[in-house]
Amino acid sequence: MCTVLGLINGSVPPICVEAVTFSDTQVVPYGLPGTPELCENVVRALQHSPAVLLQNHGLLTVGWTVRHAANHAMALER
């Protein structure tokens, strides 16, 4: 679902309790991998939510641990 939302520049509708945490998740405009512009846009978007949708790429989540980040991803993909 998140990949599709990233392709259409959509937002994440909170459809379960866990997803409410991600109501401010932003779609980061497409950028070439590794470019400073993409990095800056991702950092800016992560200030609002522990997840971002990379346009034309998919979901990126962060957390205190790998498991924490994976739990974020699973909550968003429900």
C-alpha positions as CSV (number, residue, x, y, z in Angstrom):
1,M,0.0,0.0,0.0
2,C,2.7,2.5,0.9
3,T,4.5,2.0,-2.4
4,V,1.3,2.9,-4.2
5,L,0.7,5.9,-2.1
6,G,4.3,7.0,-2.8
7,L,3.7,6.7,-6.6
8,I,0.5,8.7,-6.5
9,N,1.8,11.2,-4.0
10,G,-0.9,10.2,-1.5
11,S,-1.1,10.4,2.2
12,V,-1.3,7.6,4.8
13,P,-4.9,7.2,6.1
14,P,-4.9,6.0,9.7
15,I,-6.9,2.7,9.3
16,C,-5.7,1.1,12.5
17,V,-4.6,2.4,15.9
18,E,-0.9,2.0,15.3
19,A,-1.1,4.0,12.0
20,V,-2.4,7.1,13.9
21,T,1.3,7.7,14.8
22,F,2.0,8.1,11.1
23,S,-0.8,10.6,10.2
24,D,1.9,13.2,9.4
25,T,3.9,10.9,7.2
26,Q,5.1,12.9,4.1
27,V,5.8,11.9,0.6
28,V,9.4,12.9,-0.3
29,P,9.6,14.0,-4.0
30,Y,11.6,11.7,-6.3
31,G,15.3,12.2,-6.2
32,L,18.3,10.3,-7.5
33,P,19.6,7.9,-4.9
34,G,22.5,9.3,-2.9
35,T,22.0,12.9,-3.9
36,P,22.2,15.7,-1.3
37,E,18.7,16.9,-2.2
38,L,17.1,13.6,-1.5
39,C,19.0,13.3,1.8
40,E,17.9,16.8,2.8
41,N,14.3,16.1,1.9
42,V,14.2,12.8,3.8
43,V,15.7,14.4,6.9
44,R,13.2,17.3,6.7
45,A,10.3,14.8,6.4
46,L,11.5,12.6,9.3
47,Q,11.1,15.6,11.6
48,H,7.3,15.1,11.4
49,S,7.0,11.3,11.5
50,P,9.2,8.2,12.0
51,A,8.4,7.2,8.4
52,V,8.5,8.7,4.9
53,L,7.2,7.6,1.6
54,L,9.8,8.0,-1.1
55,Q,8.0,8.9,-4.3
56,N,8.6,6.2,-6.9
57,H,10.5,4.1,-4.4
58,G,8.5,3.1,-1.3
59,L,8.5,3.3,2.5
60,L,11.4,4.3,4.7
61,T,11.1,4.0,8.5
62,V,13.4,4.8,11.4
63,G,13.4,3.7,15.0
64,W,15.6,3.3,18.1
65,T,16.5,-0.2,16.9
66,V,16.1,-2.2,13.7
67,R,13.1,-4.0,15.3
68,H,11.5,-0.7,16.2
69,A,11.9,0.5,12.6
70,A,10.5,-2.8,11.3
71,N,7.5,-2.5,13.6
72,H,6.8,0.9,12.1
73,A,6.9,-0.5,8.6
74,M,4.6,-3.3,9.5
75,A,2.1,-1.0,11.1
76,L,2.0,1.2,8.0
77,E,1.7,-1.7,5.6
78,R,-1.4,-3.1,7.4
